[in-house]
């Protein structure tokens, strides 16, 4: 498919793309730009033919496919090097979790002759770093590709994601940022906030509660262990949608509280029954493992 | 250990106690009182020697160990039969998720000569019914037993839970209801509320979002699929503690929102980093599976 792939930032997602691309022989050569020494040691274990760059310079002028997989807050620092060294034949993509901000950034800072078509693979984990990457991370997962006027390169990008196992869907960045404020950003924020609330409770009440987290809290602690740089970037970039998601959430929670205070059996039960249906929809769409308790078994 | 065990209400927890007790030969005879025809069909498959009662009458006068495993809102209807037919030699326990209410109820309605010592096994699932029960549900899980002046029977109850695999801890009902309002009741309420918020968003925006639930929402949908009768009972019974947990949660969420609106990098990042530590504590205490993403793998 490509001659020279360059992955900029090789953490969980970057290294998974690298592994999957090597596995599917997506390119002849594989370049990685990564600054963390620890990450570099892990990446070297993946495959001997990976070429690790410690600078973005004229060595990247023959790259035909660039994948930005650093935290989003780093994109701005990378763009000048892309402008300077990439040829217009190349295709650039990114894997950032919010898109209106990236679109603005590339419109503002990217040289007009370069093509950057955005992607968002819906996959990830609470762990980070190349150590946890996997060549099968994208298999059967959604990858969103964003509309672009260069249809030839868009097609190429779609084929790339399909080749490493993704199901591809095309979306507009405004719609994307709205949808993911609800399906991803709000859940993460709520998980962080629940853990914070549990920590506060522990301080006030001086009771050891973590021991009894199996009754629900532990589920949230997984998501609340996600990378803080990545999530700060997301919350800040999608501020407008995240804030309105929080407002809707608080409004609903206050109404829930009222139902409990008033022992309003009918309304409360209706809400609980309704929520139940969503799990079944998620399982029907194969968006989660169809086993009770996520198939978790510690015994 | 016992001659005749009676399990009243044989859903997920009741049937798991039944299975574990048969497996560990806890009793000579096993009685079950259950009303649902569907449940009875499942229970009959477990073991031929299970005796299914369709009434609580003088057939239960020789029961030496009764376990109440119906939804808590049913306890009040069962107590008159215990009063009428049980002998004072018997030991009664329950597996209800809140305890101040049960203590009040038994003080008010149970015959003084009978001994009811409360238990709370910290195990469960989003699925319900005997079909999903398991003899190993309690292995290495906490079971809380509540202080009682009858130390002989208390010891007997503790031994029972240990024998079917639980780690036992003794607690006071007030402390229990506070702790679990944070580790279990609030997380469930928040999960229900998040799913409700997603449903509302879907209605307002007319966008199909469930498809993209893998980015976080799906985790919450599991807990929000829990049994509505059980959870209504819990929210209502532990109203006071749940309401103050909600208040603390909303206060924290508003402060989180402010951090995002002000792009307050320092404060926000400090919060995210702090939350991360809790996951590690939970894993160190073996309260969750120590694999990324709960070891979930759909490929």
HADDOCK unambig.tbl for C-alpha pairs under 7 A between the chains (distance, minus, plus):
assign (segid A and resid 122 and name CA) (segid B and resid 214 and name CA) 6.85 0.50 0.50
assign (segid A and resid 122 and name CA) (segid B and resid 215 and name CA) 6.17 0.50 0.50
assign (segid A and resid 123 and name CA) (segid B and resid 215 and name CA) 6.76 0.50 0.50
assign (segid A and resid 125 and name CA) (segid B and resid 292 and name CA) 6.66 0.50 0.50
assign (segid A and resid 125 and name CA) (segid B and resid 293 and name CA) 5.97 0.50 0.50
assign (segid A and resid 126 and name CA) (segid B and resid 292 and name CA) 6.60 0.50 0.50
assign (segid A and resid 126 and name CA) (segid B and resid 293 and name CA) 6.76 0.50 0.50
assign (segid A and resid 127 and name CA) (segid B and resid 292 and name CA) 6.35 0.50 0.50
assign (segid A and resid 139 and name CA) (segid B and resid 299 and name CA) 6.79 0.50 0.50
assign (segid A and resid 179 and name CA) (segid B and resid 209 and name CA) 6.28 0.50 0.50
assign (segid A and resid 182 and name CA) (segid B and resid 198 and name CA) 6.16 0.50 0.50
assign (segid A and resid 183 and name CA) (segid B and resid 209 and name CA) 6.89 0.50 0.50
assign (segid A and resid 183 and name CA) (segid B and resid 212 and name CA) 6.52 0.50 0.50
assign (segid A and resid 183 and name CA) (segid B and resid 213 and name CA) 5.27 0.50 0.50
assign (segid A and resid 183 and name CA) (segid B and resid 215 and name CA) 6.23 0.50 0.50
assign (segid A and resid 183 and name CA) (segid B and resid 216 and name CA) 6.19 0.50 0.50
assign (segid A and resid 183 and name CA) (segid B and resid 217 and name CA) 5.02 0.50 0.50
assign (segid A and resid 184 and name CA) (segid B and resid 215 and name CA) 4.74 0.50 0.50
assign (segid A and resid 184 and name CA) (segid B and resid 216 and name CA) 4.75 0.50 0.50
assign (segid A and resid 184 and name CA) (segid B and resid 217 and name CA) 6.04 0.50 0.50
assign (segid A and resid 187 and name CA) (segid B and resid 216 and name CA) 5.69 0.50 0.50
assign (segid A and resid 187 and name CA) (segid B and resid 217 and name CA) 5.85 0.50 0.50
assign (segid A and resid 188 and name CA) (segid B and resid 216 and name CA) 6.60 0.50 0.50
assign (segid A and resid 192 and name CA) (segid B and resid 272 and name CA) 6.60 0.50 0.50
assign (segid A and resid 192 and name CA) (segid B and resid 275 and name CA) 6.11 0.50 0.50
assign (segid A and resid 193 and name CA) (segid B and resid 252 and name CA) 6.58 0.50 0.50
assign (segid A and resid 193 and name CA) (segid B and resid 253 and name CA) 6.17 0.50 0.50
assign (segid A and resid 194 and name CA) (segid B and resid 249 and name CA) 6.70 0.50 0.50
assign (segid A and resid 195 and name CA) (segid B and resid 275 and name CA) 5.84 0.50 0.50
assign (segid A and resid 196 and name CA) (segid B and resid 275 and name CA) 6.14 0.50 0.50
assign (segid A and resid 197 and name CA) (segid B and resid 248 and name CA) 6.57 0.50 0.50
assign (segid A and resid 197 and name CA) (segid B and resid 249 and name CA) 5.73 0.50 0.50
assign (segid A and resid 197 and name CA) (segid B and resid 252 and name CA) 6.83 0.50 0.50
assign (segid A and resid 198 and name CA) (segid B and resid 182 and name CA) 6.16 0.50 0.50
assign (segid A and resid 209 and name CA) (segid B and resid 179 and name CA) 6.28 0.50 0.50
assign (segid A and resid 209 and name CA) (segid B and resid 183 and name CA) 6.91 0.50 0.50
assign (segid A and resid 210 and name CA) (segid B and resid 282 and name CA) 6.20 0.50 0.50
assign (segid A and resid 211 and name CA) (segid B and resid 285 and name CA) 6.61 0.50 0.50
assign (segid A and resid 211 and name CA) (segid B and resid 287 and name CA) 6.93 0.50 0.50
assign (segid A and resid 212 and name CA) (segid B and resid 183 and name CA) 6.52 0.50 0.50
assign (segid A and resid 213 and name CA) (segid B and resid 183 and name CA) 5.27 0.50 0.50
assign (segid A and resid 213 and name CA) (segid B and resid 287 and name CA) 6.69 0.50 0.50
assign (segid A and resid 214 and name CA) (segid B and resid 122 and name CA) 6.85 0.50 0.50
assign (segid A and resid 214 and name CA) (segid B and resid 287 and name CA) 5.80 0.50 0.50
assign (segid A and resid 215 and name CA) (segid B and resid 122 and name CA) 6.19 0.50 0.50
assign (segid A and resid 215 and name CA) (segid B and resid 123 and name CA) 6.79 0.50 0.50
assign (segid A and resid 215 and name CA) (segid B and resid 183 and name CA) 6.21 0.50 0.50
assign (segid A and resid 215 and name CA) (segid B and resid 184 and name CA) 4.73 0.50 0.50
assign (segid A and resid 216 and name CA) (segid B and resid 183 and name CA) 6.18 0.50 0.50
assign (segid A and resid 216 and name CA) (segid B and resid 184 and name CA) 4.76 0.50 0.50
assign (segid A and resid 216 and name CA) (segid B and resid 187 and name CA) 5.69 0.50 0.50
assign (segid A and resid 216 and name CA) (segid B and resid 188 and name CA) 6.61 0.50 0.50
assign (segid A and resid 217 and name CA) (segid B and resid 183 and name CA) 5.03 0.50 0.50
assign (segid A and resid 217 and name CA) (segid B and resid 184 and name CA) 6.05 0.50 0.50
assign (segid A and resid 217 and name CA) (segid B and resid 187 and name CA) 5.85 0.50 0.50
assign (segid A and resid 218 and name CA) (segid B and resid 282 and name CA) 6.94 0.50 0.50
assign (segid A and resid 218 and name CA) (segid B and resid 288 and name CA) 6.69 0.50 0.50
assign (segid A and resid 221 and name CA) (segid B and resid 278 and name CA) 6.53 0.50 0.50
assign (segid A and resid 221 and name CA) (segid B and resid 279 and name CA) 5.09 0.50 0.50
assign (segid A and resid 222 and name CA) (segid B and resid 279 and name CA) 6.07 0.50 0.50
assign (segid A and resid 224 and name CA) (segid B and resid 275 and name CA) 5.94 0.50 0.50
assign (segid A and resid 224 and name CA) (segid B and resid 276 and name CA) 5.89 0.50 0.50
assign (segid A and resid 225 and name CA) (segid B and resid 275 and name CA) 6.49 0.50 0.50
assign (segid A and resid 225 and name CA) (segid B and resid 276 and name CA) 4.08 0.50 0.50
assign (segid A and resid 225 and name CA) (segid B and resid 279 and name CA) 6.09 0.50 0.50
assign (segid A and resid 228 and name CA) (segid B and resid 269 and name CA) 6.22 0.50 0.50
assign (segid A and resid 228 and name CA) (segid B and resid 272 and name CA) 5.52 0.50 0.50
assign (segid A and resid 228 and name CA) (segid B and resid 273 and name CA) 6.20 0.50 0.50
assign (segid A and resid 232 and name CA) (segid B and resid 269 and name CA) 6.69 0.50 0.50
assign (segid A and resid 235 and name CA) (segid B and resid 260 and name CA) 6.50 0.50 0.50
assign (segid A and resid 236 and name CA) (segid B and resid 260 and name CA) 5.97 0.50 0.50
assign (segid A and resid 236 and name CA) (segid B and resid 263 and name CA) 6.21 0.50 0.50
assign (segid A and resid 239 and name CA) (segid B and resid 260 and name CA) 6.52 0.50 0.50
assign (segid A and resid 239 and name CA) (segid B and resid 261 and name CA) 6.65 0.50 0.50
assign (segid A and resid 243 and name CA) (segid B and resid 257 and name CA) 6.48 0.50 0.50
assign (segid A and resid 248 and name CA) (segid B and resid 197 and name CA) 6.58 0.50 0.50
assign (segid A and resid 249 and name CA) (segid B and resid 194 and name CA) 6.71 0.50 0.50
assign (segid A and resid 249 and name CA) (segid B and resid 197 and name CA) 5.73 0.50 0.50
assign (segid A and resid 250 and name CA) (segid B and resid 250 and name CA) 6.93 0.50 0.50
assign (segid A and resid 252 and name CA) (segid B and resid 193 and name CA) 6.59 0.50 0.50
assign (segid A and resid 252 and name CA) (segid B and resid 197 and name CA) 6.83 0.50 0.50
assign (segid A and resid 253 and name CA) (segid B and resid 193 and name CA) 6.17 0.50 0.50
assign (segid A and resid 257 and name CA) (segid B and resid 243 and name CA) 6.49 0.50 0.50
assign (segid A and resid 260 and name CA) (segid B and resid 235 and name CA) 6.50 0.50 0.50
assign (segid A and resid 260 and name CA) (segid B and resid 236 and name CA) 5.97 0.50 0.50
assign (segid A and resid 260 and name CA) (segid B and resid 239 and name CA) 6.53 0.50 0.50
assign (segid A and resid 261 and name CA) (segid B and resid 239 and name CA) 6.67 0.50 0.50
assign (segid A and resid 263 and name CA) (segid B and resid 236 and name CA) 6.21 0.50 0.50
assign (segid A and resid 269 and name CA) (segid B and resid 228 and name CA) 6.24 0.50 0.50
assign (segid A and resid 269 and name CA) (segid B and resid 232 and name CA) 6.69 0.50 0.50
assign (segid A and resid 272 and name CA) (segid B and resid 192 and name CA) 6.58 0.50 0.50
assign (segid A and resid 272 and name CA) (segid B and resid 228 and name CA) 5.53 0.50 0.50
assign (segid A and resid 273 and name CA) (segid B and resid 228 and name CA) 6.21 0.50 0.50
assign (segid A and resid 275 and name CA) (segid B and resid 192 and name CA) 6.11 0.50 0.50
assign (segid A and resid 275 and name CA) (segid B and resid 195 and name CA) 5.84 0.50 0.50
assign (segid A and resid 275 and name CA) (segid B and resid 196 and name CA) 6.15 0.50 0.50
assign (segid A and resid 275 and name CA) (segid B and resid 224 and name CA) 5.94 0.50 0.50
assign (segid A and resid 275 and name CA) (segid B and resid 225 and name CA) 6.50 0.50 0.50
assign (segid A and resid 276 and name CA) (segid B and resid 224 and name CA) 5.89 0.50 0.50
assign (segid A and resid 276 and name CA) (segid B and resid 225 and name CA) 4.07 0.50 0.50
assign (segid A and resid 278 and name CA) (segid B and resid 221 and name CA) 6.54 0.50 0.50
assign (segid A and resid 279 and name CA) (segid B and resid 221 and name CA) 5.08 0.50 0.50
assign (segid A and resid 279 and name CA) (segid B and resid 222 and name CA) 6.07 0.50 0.50
assign (segid A and resid 279 and name CA) (segid B and resid 225 and name CA) 6.09 0.50 0.50
assign (segid A and resid 282 and name CA) (segid B and resid 210 and name CA) 6.21 0.50 0.50
assign (segid A and resid 282 and name CA) (segid B and resid 218 and name CA) 6.94 0.50 0.50
assign (segid A and resid 285 and name CA) (segid B and resid 211 and name CA) 6.61 0.50 0.50
assign (segid A and resid 287 and name CA) (segid B and resid 211 and name CA) 6.92 0.50 0.50
assign (segid A and resid 287 and name CA) (segid B and resid 213 and name CA) 6.67 0.50 0.50
assign (segid A and resid 287 and name CA) (segid B and resid 214 and name CA) 5.79 0.50 0.50
assign (segid A and resid 288 and name CA) (segid B and resid 218 and name CA) 6.67 0.50 0.50
assign (segid A and resid 289 and name CA) (segid B and resid 296 and name CA) 6.81 0.50 0.50
assign (segid A and resid 289 and name CA) (segid B and resid 298 and name CA) 5.87 0.50 0.50
assign (segid A and resid 292 and name CA) (segid B and resid 125 and name CA) 6.67 0.50 0.50
assign (segid A and resid 292 and name CA) (segid B and resid 126 and name CA) 6.59 0.50 0.50
assign (segid A and resid 292 and name CA) (segid B and resid 127 and name CA) 6.35 0.50 0.50
assign (segid A and resid 293 and name CA) (segid B and resid 125 and name CA) 5.98 0.50 0.50
assign (segid A and resid 293 and name CA) (segid B and resid 126 and name CA) 6.76 0.50 0.50
assign (segid A and resid 294 and name CA) (segid B and resid 296 and name CA) 6.38 0.50 0.50
assign (segid A and resid 296 and name CA) (segid B and resid 289 and name CA) 6.80 0.50 0.50
assign (segid A and resid 296 and name CA) (segid B and resid 294 and name CA) 6.37 0.50 0.50
assign (segid A and resid 298 and name CA) (segid B and resid 289 and name CA) 5.87 0.50 0.50
assign (segid A and resid 299 and name CA) (segid B and resid 139 and name CA) 6.78 0.50 0.50
